[in-house]
Amino acid sequence: MGPIRQFVLDLQPSGIGQIAREGLDDPEVIPLWFGESDLNSPSFVNEAAKQALDDGKTFYNWTRGHLPIREGLLRYHQKHYGIELDEDRVSVPGSTMLTVMITCQCLVEPGDEVILVSPYWPNIRTVVEVLGGRTVDVRLQEGPKRWWLDLDDVKRAITPKTKAVYVNTPSNPTGWVMSREEQVALLMLCRERGIAIISDEVYHRNVFDRPSPAPSFVTLAEPEEPVFILNGWSKGWAMTGWRLGWMVHPKQLAVPMAVLSEVNNTGATAFVQYGGLAALDQGDAFADEFVARCGRNRAMAQEILGSHPKLDLLIPEGAFYLFPRIKAPMNGLEFARRLLREEKVGAAPGYTFGEGNEQHLRICFALSSTRLETAFMRIRRLLDRI
Ligand SMILES: Cc1ncc(COP(=O)(O)O)c(C=O)c1O
């Protein structure tokens, strides 16, 4: 045994990466496996970042984010959530992904347990395990009309080793949007048991049939309690490649956050932060139009796939994924492989989103409607054939 951790040597890409590797370079494949659209980032965002480059925003700076972007976040929270946030609670260390890692660095010691509300985005599990923690799945209830969380399931999963509950709302991959009542109930339980909440709200703008943004723990958490609200620019403003996210954390962590941010990334890329600031200040119309486009795509999915006898499909309330159960003598991975080979459509196999999801498939519906319609017709063709 050499010095490299066996855990690291054993790491494998998630099921999304596994299947994408099989068809990533094929231009005929319609890619519905990743969580992004084919829209370019808004031009006013690009312009702001270019201007920042020309203005010399290329130096080290405050590792919790440049002052203008943190002030922009305070305005954003005031405007969209009606709250006055303390500046000490807001940090911009880099990507949303990094806020997940840093939050877990604050909470997870070897042997600790983190409850993951499942189905979940696979990276959260890897983060907990990298830090020596253990994940415990609590699966959402499936149907009849929507996914929902049974709080008794969470209660049953809590042990003396439980440090945190991770929820992602709106959810990747189910599209579940946690109601305010559900959030209050979970918060009460966690307060009572001394457990932290990690609320991943990166899809906060991506909600249907209700005002945007989605209900947030940010309006409920007391400034000093262990509730971490993680967010970012990727999903609301078509900015996945910018690698920019923010977190709202307990006030007493302002100084430790500066240090953790420093040792993880030494702050978010300087000029990129100014693109993010433009999105916060001027990006409402873009975010709303993007949701409208995804809403039309969701309606098309319902029309083409919704009533297919070989699919159980709950209509997502948010984010931009379908997460149907395949009712056929093959699992989600086999279906995804055949879909790729025979119909040139890339989808993610359900198993990668936690136990109990082996019959499922994740399909991103954020692409332009013409490509998406072709992809949905191809999926239907394969379903008809199997
Ligand atoms: C639930 C969830 N959280 C966090 C992230 C990471 O976001 P970012 O790309 O902004 O780092 C993703 C990305 O797909 C996600 O789906």
The ligand as a Gaussian input file, in Angstrom:
#p B3LYP/6-31G(d) Opt

LIG

0 1
 C      -28.211000      19.927000      -6.657000
 C      -26.975000      20.567000      -7.157000
 N      -26.186000      21.226000      -6.293000
 C      -25.048000      21.814000      -6.682000
 C      -24.644000      21.767000      -7.989000
 C      -23.342000      22.406000      -8.356000
 O      -23.600000      23.628000      -8.974000
 P      -22.439000      24.467000      -9.680000
 O      -22.287000      23.913000     -11.055000
 O      -22.992000      25.857000      -9.676000
 O      -21.222000      24.313000      -8.885000
 C      -25.429000      21.096000      -8.923000
 C      -24.987000      20.981000     -10.323000
 O      -25.507000      20.247000     -11.109000
 C      -26.638000      20.490000      -8.504000
 O      -27.426000      19.849000      -9.353000

